[in-house]
């Protein structure tokens, strides 16, 4: 018969549509039922690529006995965290406050008003490994609701009020040493042997690495040390797919060896930018290769309409990582005469076994040894090995594809591909960025905003700040790569719309929500993905370079809105740290057309600079500038105009003394 999820768009929700659990989508219908029947809600939040979400699904949500308990005592609500990031953000903060940790699947028990009073993450069906069984949890919560109602309601109300107080602080001045404080913390937490930050598990944290990349480009020695060590360890470890390209979500160990195998679009879009920029900063071929393989993986995630699919699952054939792991016998059959060298390249003798059957995750820990031994022949040898392993792997059952398209993730991919097209002169990357931008503006664009979710022709109603601000940044990068004005104008209109729609309320919320959430939907951590507010602040800084006006002031206002969090844990807000650096020393490079400098200038890697290009006097940022010359400007003053690339380099080096300029 199916439940109320049978009409959902999300593959994650549709996978639960035939559960015996009487699932409701998140919304007023579920809350009305809870109030009418005087029942608590059980809120389950997960996503399609989440391995433990699938485990709990098989163990509990498909089990008739568990379903009977859920249906009798609770109103069960199922949420795709990627489709409703506002719901996920609101309740994840509550879960962390209740238990001291978060994660997915998120399992929370709520009052009929939506306020949480008990929760956890994954629960096995029966007691196991120190975890209470889900059946026992359900019976205990149901009994507490009957017998200890007043205490639960009081606890839920106190938690709700505490969250509102802590997550809606008043604005204030940005701390003076905010970047220094963040860097000192990162130096303290850095793992000097294996890179990344202790303790394990280790996440790539693409947004944090982008900020460290800007510092490394600027010549900051500690940032260079942290970044280079981390990027090399990630690229050579098992968290990187040595065969198919792209990064898995995180490693469970400090060695970047054993990953959780899901591959997320947002991770790879950000990491492609990190590795491409790192190639320009450090000049290592390894970084360029990883960037290009990751960009190619991104292109493989682009649907025919132009949007980018969300993720690949961790599982295939019911087993996590089955698609990505190998036995020595499989490698020998696939590689033939290349196997002896590949055995050393992948370090098969020293990498641990994974699960049963003698399977291993492939690493490239033997790369330096083989590169030195083979010399110029190394690149061709590795390409041949990769080609053969890809051909062999394609015979396997692939992981499930989460084929919903999300505006924020697609915007990150468009920005990465547009930047790569600009820096490398790669028309294929640029063509994919064009196609993605058309999808964002056309298919997802409604009433001046970009909608969040689309799948198979069905467009969702929600539109979040993150969708608008990340799309604006993607369009600004496409403008920098092509000089085409419509992208600049659409970036401006999106940023303006986001400022008007979201500034009066919750910057992480949705204007189309039927009613406000019972908890604040605030993101106070953005090490992995930029928050909507920091991305909007960056967009305003970049728009100020072209249009002038009060955009710089708006960026500063957004910074002041998170001043308290920047004081307490600045390392968790690298997007805002990047905006702080841009406000302090960011520059505009004005190039009035026609200009012979344009093609060369746009190939420069200048992470603290916004290119402003177009006919002379057409934009405030170009007024009074002479065509054929380049002007490097900071705030209201500009350097001497440069008539050729050599002269431009002189001006850049004068402004950014100590920077690593390639």
C-alpha positions in Angstrom: 0.0 0.0 0.0 2.8 2.4 0.9 2.8 5.4 3.2 2.7 9.1 2.7 6.2 9.2 1.3 5.2 7.6 -2.0 4.7 11.0 -3.6 8.1 12.3 -2.5 10.9 13.5 -4.9 13.9 12.5 -2.8 15.3 9.0 -3.5 16.0 8.7 0.2 12.3 9.3 1.1 11.1 7.1 -1.7 13.2 4.2 -0.4 11.0 4.4 2.8 7.7 4.6 0.9 6.9 0.9 1.3 8.1 0.6 4.9 5.5 -0.7 7.4 6.2 2.5 9.4 3.4 5.1 8.8 5.9 7.8 7.8 4.8 11.5 7.4 6.9 14.1 5.7 8.0 17.0 7.8 5.1 19.5 7.9 1.9 20.7 9.6 0.0 17.4 8.9 2.3 15.5 11.2 2.2 18.1 13.9 -1.6 18.3 13.8 -1.8 14.5 14.2 0.6 14.6 17.1 -1.5 17.3 18.9 -4.8 15.6 18.1 -3.7 12.2 19.4 -1.5 13.6 22.2 1.6 11.7 20.9 5.2 12.6 20.6 6.8 12.7 17.2 9.7 10.5 16.2 11.9 12.5 13.8 14.3 10.5 11.6 16.7 12.5 9.5 19.2 11.0 7.0 20.3 11.0 3.4 20.6 8.6 0.5 24.4 8.1 0.5 24.5 7.4 4.3 25.6 3.9 5.1 24.2 3.7 8.6 20.9 5.2 7.5 20.5 2.2 5.2 21.5 -0.2 8.1 18.9 1.3 10.4 16.4 1.1 7.6 16.9 -2.6 7.1 17.2 -3.5 10.7 14.3 -1.4 12.2 12.2 0.5 9.8 11.4 -2.5 7.6 10.7 -4.7 10.7 7.0 -5.1 11.4 7.5 -5.3 15.1 9.4 -2.1 15.3 7.0 -0.4 12.9 4.0 -1.4 15.1 5.7 0.2 18.1 6.4 3.4 16.2 2.9 3.6 14.7 1.2 3.0 18.1 3.1 5.3 20.3 4.5 8.0 18.0 3.9 10.1 14.8 6.9 9.0 12.7 8.4 11.8 10.5 11.1 11.1 7.9 13.3 13.9 6.5 16.0 14.0 3.8 18.6 16.3 5.3 19.8 17.5 1.9 16.3 18.4 0.8 15.5 20.2 4.0 18.8 21.6 5.3 16.9 24.0 7.6 15.2 21.2 9.5 18.5 19.3 9.7 20.4 22.3 11.0 17.8 23.1 13.6 17.5 19.7 15.0 21.2 18.7 14.7 22.1 21.5 17.1 19.5 20.2 19.5 20.8 16.7 19.3 24.4 17.9 20.0 23.0 19.8 23.0 21.2 16.7 24.3 23.9 14.1 23.7 27.2 15.9 23.1 27.5 14.6 19.6 25.7 14.5 16.3 25.5 12.4 13.1 23.2 10.6 10.8 20.8 8.9 10.9 19.5 11.5 13.4 16.9 10.1 15.7 14.9 12.6 17.8 11.8 12.5 19.9 9.7 15.7 19.8 6.8 17.2 21.7 3.7 17.8 19.5 5.0 21.4 19.2 8.2 20.1 17.6 10.6 20.6 20.6 13.0 17.8 21.2 13.4 16.0 24.6 15.4 12.9 23.8 17.5 11.6 20.9 20.5 9.8 19.4 21.9 8.7 16.1 22.0 5.1 14.9 20.2 2.6 17.2 20.5 -1.1 16.4 17.2 -3.1 16.7 18.5 -5.0 19.8 21.1 -4.0 22.4 24.6 -4.3 20.7 28.1 -3.0 21.2 27.1 -0.8 24.1 24.2 0.8 22.2 20.7 0.4 23.5 18.3 -1.4 21.1 15.8 0.7 19.2 12.9 -1.4 20.5 13.9 -0.8 24.1 14.4 2.9 23.4 10.9 3.2 21.9 9.2 1.5 24.8 11.2 3.6 27.4 10.3 6.9 25.7 6.6 5.9 25.3 6.5 5.0 29.0 8.3 8.3 30.0 5.7 10.2 27.9 2.9 8.6 29.8 4.4 8.7 33.3 6.9 11.7 33.3 5.2 14.1 30.9 5.7 17.3 32.9 9.4 16.7 33.3 9.9 16.0 29.6 7.9 19.1 28.6 9.9 21.2 30.9 13.2 19.8 29.6 12.1 20.4 26.0 11.1 24.0 26.7 14.4 24.7 28.5 16.4 23.3 25.7 14.4 25.3 23.1 14.9 28.5 25.0 18.6 27.8 25.4 19.0 27.2 21.7 17.3 30.4 20.8 19.5 32.4 23.2 22.7 30.8 22.0 22.0 30.7 18.3 20.6 34.2 17.9 23.3 36.4 19.4 23.2 40.2 19.0 25.6 41.7 16.4 28.9 43.2 17.5 32.3 44.3 16.4 34.5 41.6 14.7 37.3 40.5 17.1 40.6 42.2 16.1 42.8 39.0 16.1 40.2 36.7 14.7 42.4 35.2 12.0 45.4 34.8 14.3 43.3 33.0 16.9 41.9 30.6 14.3 45.4 29.8 12.9 46.8 29.2 16.4 44.0 26.7 17.0 44.6 24.9 13.7 48.3 24.7 14.4 47.5 23.1 17.8 45.0 20.6 16.3 47.2 19.7 13.2 48.4 16.1 12.9 52.1 16.7 11.8 52.6 13.1 10.7 49.5 12.5 8.6 48.0 15.9 8.0 44.5 17.0 8.8 43.3 17.7 12.3 43.1 15.3 15.3 41.3 13.3 16.4 39.9 10.9 13.9 37.6 10.6 12.0 39.1 13.0 9.6 36.9 15.0 7.1 38.4 16.8 4.1 36.8 20.1 5.2 37.0 21.7 1.8 35.9 25.2 2.9 38.6 25.3 5.6 41.2 24.1 3.2 40.2 26.9 0.7 40.9 29.5 3.5 44.2 27.9 4.3 45.0 28.0 0.6 44.5 31.7 0.5 46.9 32.1 3.5 49.4 29.7 1.8 49.3 31.8 -1.4 49.8 34.9 0.7 53.0 33.3 2.1 51.9 32.3 5.6 54.4 29.6 6.5 52.3 27.6 9.0 49.4 27.5 6.6 51.7 26.3 3.8 53.0 23.5 6.1 49.5 22.4 7.2 48.0 22.5 3.7 50.7 20.8 1.8 51.0 17.9 4.3 47.2 17.5 4.4 46.7 17.6 0.7 49.4 15.1 0.0 48.2 12.6 2.6 44.6 12.9 1.3 45.7 12.5 -2.3 47.8 9.4 -1.6 45.4 7.8 0.9 42.4 5.6 0.6 40.0 8.6 1.1 40.8 9.4 -2.5 39.5 7.1 -5.2 42.7 6.1 -6.9 40.9 4.5 -9.8 37.8 6.7 -10.5 38.9 10.0 -9.1 37.1 12.1 -6.5 37.0 11.9 -2.7 35.0 9.8 -0.3 33.3 11.6 2.5 35.7 11.0 5.3 38.3 8.6 6.8 37.6 6.8 10.0 41.3 6.7 10.9 44.1 9.3 11.2 45.9 7.9 8.2 43.3 8.8 5.6 43.2 5.1 4.8 39.7 3.6 5.4 36.9 5.9 4.3 33.2 5.9 4.6 32.7 5.4 0.9 29.9 7.8 -0.1 31.0 10.5 -2.6 29.4 13.8 -2.1 29.1 16.5 -4.9 29.8 19.3 -2.5 33.0 17.8 -1.1 34.4 17.2 -4.6 33.4 20.6 -6.0 35.3 22.3 -3.2 38.3 20.0 -3.2 38.8 20.3 -7.0 39.3 24.1 -6.3 41.6 23.4 -3.4 43.9 21.1 -5.4 43.9 23.3 -8.5 44.9 26.3 -6.4 47.5 24.2 -4.5 49.1 23.3 -7.8 49.6 27.0 -8.5 50.9 27.6 -5.0 53.2 24.5 -4.7 53.8 23.5 -8.3 53.3 19.8 -7.6 52.1 17.7 -10.5 50.2 15.4 -8.0 47.9 18.3 -7.1 47.1 19.1 -10.7 46.4 15.4 -11.5 44.0 15.1 -8.5 42.3 18.3 -9.4 41.7 17.2 -13.0 40.5 13.7 -12.0 38.1 15.3 -9.5 36.9 17.8 -12.0 36.3 14.9 -14.5 34.3 13.1 -11.7 32.2 16.2 -11.3 31.4 16.3 -15.0 30.3 12.7 -14.7 27.8 13.7 -12.1 26.2 16.3 -14.5 22.8 15.2 -15.8 21.6 15.8 -19.3 19.5 18.8 -18.2 22.6 20.5 -16.7 22.2 20.1 -13.0 24.6 18.0 -10.9 23.5 14.9 -9.0 23.9 14.9 -5.3 25.9 11.9 -4.3 27.0 8.3 -4.9 26.0 5.9 -2.1 28.6 4.1 0.0 27.0 0.7 -0.6 26.8 -1.8 -3.5 25.5 -5.3 -3.4 24.5 -4.6 0.2 28.1 -4.0 1.4 29.8 -0.7 2.1 32.8 -0.1 -0.2 32.4 -3.3 -2.2 32.7 -1.4 -5.5 35.9 0.3 -4.5 37.9 -2.5 -2.7 40.2 -5.1 -4.3 41.8 -8.5 -3.6 45.3 -9.1 -4.8 44.0 -11.8 -7.1 41.6 -9.3 -8.8 44.4 -6.8 -9.3 46.6 -9.4 -10.8 43.9 -10.5 -13.3 43.1 -6.9 -14.2 46.7 -5.7 -14.6 48.7 -8.6 -16.0 52.3 -7.6 -16.5 51.7 -4.3 -14.6 50.8 -6.0 -11.4 54.3 -6.3 -9.8 54.8 -2.6 -10.0 51.2 -1.9 -9.0 51.7 -4.1 -5.9 54.4 -1.7 -4.8 52.5 1.4 -5.9 49.4 0.5 -3.9 51.6 -0.9 -1.0 49.5 -4.1 -0.8 51.8 -5.7 1.7 51.4 -2.9 4.3 47.7 -1.8 3.8 45.3 -3.6 6.2 42.5 -5.9 5.1 38.9 -4.5 5.0 36.1 -6.8 6.0 36.2 -10.4 4.8 37.6 -12.0 1.7 41.1 -10.3 1.7 39.8 -7.0 0.2 41.8 -3.8 0.5 41.3 -0.1 -0.1 43.8 1.1 -2.8 46.2 3.8 -1.7 49.1 5.5 -3.6 51.6 5.5 -0.8 54.2 4.0 -3.1 53.9 6.9 -5.6 57.2 8.7 -4.8 59.2 5.5 -5.0 57.7 4.6 -8.4 57.9 8.1 -9.7 61.6 8.3 -9.0 62.2 4.8 -10.4 60.2 5.2 -13.7 61.0 8.9 -14.3 59.2 10.3 -17.3 57.5 7.0 -17.9 55.6 7.1 -14.6 52.6 9.2 -15.8 52.0 6.9 -18.8 52.3 3.8 -16.6 49.9 5.1 -14.0 47.4 6.2 -16.7 47.5 2.6 -18.1 47.0 1.0 -14.8 44.1 3.3 -14.0 42.5 2.6 -17.4 42.7 -1.2 -16.8 41.3 -1.0 -13.3 38.4 1.3 -14.4 37.5 -1.2 -17.2 37.6 -4.1 -14.6 35.6 -2.1 -12.1 32.8 -1.2 -14.5 31.8 -4.9 -14.5 30.8 -4.6 -10.9 27.4 -3.4 -9.5 27.9 0.3 -9.0 26.7 2.2 -5.9 23.3 3.8 -6.0 23.1 7.3 -7.5 21.2 10.0 -5.6 19.9 11.7 -8.7 18.2 14.7 -7.1 19.7 18.0 -8.0 20.3 20.6 -5.3 21.0 24.2 -6.2 23.7 24.8 -3.6 25.7 21.7 -4.6 25.3 22.4 -8.3 26.4 26.0 -7.8 29.6 24.8 -6.1 30.3 22.5 -9.1 29.6 25.3 -11.6 32.1 27.6 -9.7 34.8 24.9 -9.7 34.4 24.1 -13.4 34.3 27.7 -14.4 37.4 28.5 -12.4 39.2 25.5 -13.9 38.2 26.5 -17.3 39.6 30.0 -16.7 42.9 28.9 -15.1 43.6 26.0 -17.4 42.1 27.2 -20.6 40.0 24.1 -20.7 36.9 24.4 -22.9 35.3 21.2 -21.7 35.2 22.4 -18.1 33.9 25.8 -19.2 31.1 24.2 -21.3 30.0 22.1 -18.3 29.9 25.3 -16.2 27.8 27.1 -18.9 25.3 24.2 -18.9 25.1 24.1 -15.2 24.5 27.9 -14.9 21.7 27.7 -17.5 20.0 25.0 -15.4 20.3 27.0 -12.2 18.9 30.1 -13.7 16.3 28.5 -16.0 15.0 25.3 -14.5 15.5 26.2 -10.8 14.8 29.9 -11.1 11.4 31.1 -9.9 10.2 34.6 -8.8 13.7 36.0 -8.6 15.1 33.2 -6.5 16.7 29.9 -7.1 14.7 26.9 -5.8 16.6 24.3 -3.7 15.7 20.8 -5.0 14.7 19.3 -8.4 14.4 15.7 -9.5 13.0 14.1 -12.7 11.2 17.3 -13.7 9.7 18.0 -10.3 10.7 21.3 -8.6 10.5 21.8 -4.9 9.1 24.9 -3.2 11.9 25.7 -0.8 14.5 28.3 -1.6 17.4 28.8 0.9 19.9 31.5 1.4 22.7 29.1 0.6 21.2 28.5 -2.8 21.1 32.2 -3.7 24.5 33.1 -2.4 26.4 30.1 -3.8 24.7 30.6 -7.2 25.7 34.2 -7.2 29.4 33.3 -6.5 29.2 30.7 -9.3 27.9 33.3 -11.7 30.6 35.8 -10.7 33.3 33.1 -11.5 31.7 32.4 -14.8 31.7 36.2 -15.5 35.4 36.3 -14.6 36.1 33.4 -16.9 34.2 34.7 -19.9 33.7 38.4 -19.4 30.0 37.9 -20.3 28.0 40.6 -18.5 24.7 38.7 -18.1 26.3 36.5 -15.5 27.5 39.5 -13.5 24.0 41.1 -13.7 22.3 37.9 -12.6 24.7 37.5 -9.7 23.9 41.0 -8.6 20.1 40.4 -8.8 20.3 37.1 -6.9 22.4 38.7 -4.1 20.0 41.6 -3.9 17.0 39.3 -3.7 18.7 37.2 -1.0 19.5 40.4 1.0 15.8 41.5 0.9 14.2 38.1 1.5 16.4 36.7 4.2 17.8 39.5 6.2 14.6 40.2 8.0 14.5 36.7 9.5 16.6 33.6 9.7 19.4 33.7 7.2 19.5 29.9 6.9 15.7 29.6 6.6 13.3 29.4 3.6 10.9 32.1 2.6 8.4 29.4 1.4 8.1 27.5 4.7 4.5 27.4 5.7 5.4 28.3 9.3 8.5 29.1 11.2 10.5 26.1 12.6 10.2 25.6 16.4 14.0 25.9 16.7 16.5 28.3 15.1 17.9 26.9 11.8 21.4 28.3 12.2 24.7 26.9 10.9 27.5 27.8 13.3 30.1 25.6 11.6 31.1 25.8 8.0 34.4 24.0 7.7 33.0 21.7 5.0 30.7 23.9 3.1 30.3 27.7 3.2 27.3 29.0 5.1 24.7 31.0 3.2 25.6 34.1 5.1 29.4 34.0 4.5 28.9 33.2 0.8 26.5 36.2 0.5 29.1 38.4 2.3 31.8 37.2 -0.2 29.4 37.9 -3.1 28.8 41.4 -1.9 32.5 42.1 -1.6 33.0 40.9 -5.2 30.0 42.9 -6.4 31.5 46.0 -4.8 34.5 45.7 -7.0 32.3 46.0 -10.1 29.5 48.3 -9.0 30.6 50.2 -5.9 27.7 51.2 -3.7 27.1 49.8 -0.2 28.0 46.2 -0.9 31.1 46.4 1.2 29.1 47.7 4.1 26.6 44.8 3.7 29.5 42.3 3.8 30.7 43.9 7.0 27.2 43.8 8.5 27.0 40.1 7.8 30.4 39.7 9.5 29.2 41.6 12.6 26.2 39.3 12.8 28.4 36.3 13.7 30.9 38.3 15.8 30.2 36.3 19.0 30.8 33.0 17.2 34.0 34.4 15.6 35.1 35.3 19.1 34.4 31.8 20.5 35.4 29.5 17.7 36.8 31.3 14.6 38.3 28.2 13.2 34.8 26.8 12.6 33.9 29.8 10.3 36.5 29.8 7.5 34.1 31.3 5.1 33.8 34.4 7.3 37.6 34.4 7.9 38.0 34.5 4.1 35.6 37.5 3.9 37.6 39.2 6.7 40.8 38.7 4.7 39.1 40.1 1.5 37.8 43.1 3.4 41.3 43.7 4.8 43.4 43.3 1.7 41.3 42.1 -1.3 41.8 43.8 -4.6 40.0 44.4 -7.9 41.7 43.9 -11.2 40.0 46.2 -13.7 40.5 45.4 -17.4 38.7 47.8 -19.7 38.2 46.2 -23.2 39.5 45.9 -25.7 42.7 44.6 -24.0 45.4 42.3 -25.1 46.0 41.6 -21.4 42.7 39.9 -20.9 43.6 36.3 -22.0 46.7 36.3 -19.9 45.3 38.1 -16.9 42.4 35.7 -16.4 44.9 32.7 -16.2 46.4 34.2 -13.1 45.7 32.6 -9.7 44.7 35.5 -7.5 42.4 34.2 -4.7 42.1 37.7 -3.1 41.2 39.5 -6.3 38.0 40.0 -8.3 38.4 40.5 -12.1 36.3 43.3 -13.5 36.2 43.3 -17.2 34.1 45.0 -19.9 33.9 48.0 -22.1 35.5 51.1 -20.7 33.1 53.3 -18.5 30.4 50.6 -18.6 30.7 49.7 -14.9 31.6 51.9 -12.0 34.7 49.7 -11.5 35.8 50.6 -15.1 34.9 54.3 -15.2 37.9 56.5 -16.2 40.1 53.5 -17.0 42.0 53.4 -20.3 41.4 50.4 -22.6 44.3 48.1 -23.0 45.6 48.6 -19.5 45.1 46.8 -16.2 44.4 48.5 -12.9 44.9 46.8 -9.6 42.8 48.6 -7.0 42.2 48.3 -3.2 39.3 50.2 -1.7 39.3 53.6 -3.3 42.9 53.7 -4.6 44.5 52.0 -7.6 48.1 51.3 -8.5 49.8 52.6 -11.7 48.1 51.1 -14.8 50.0 48.2 -16.4 50.3 47.9 -20.1 51.7 44.4 -20.2 51.8 41.3 -18.0 55.3 42.0 -16.7 54.2 45.4 -15.4 51.1 43.9 -13.9 53.2 41.4 -12.0 55.2 44.2 -10.6 52.1 45.9 -9.2 50.7 42.6 -7.8 54.0 41.9 -6.0 54.0 45.4 -4.6 50.5 44.9 -3.1 51.0 41.3 -2.0 54.5 41.2 -0.7 55.6 37.7 0.2 52.9 36.1 -1.8 53.6 32.9 -3.8 52.9 34.1 -7.3 53.0 31.5 -10.1 
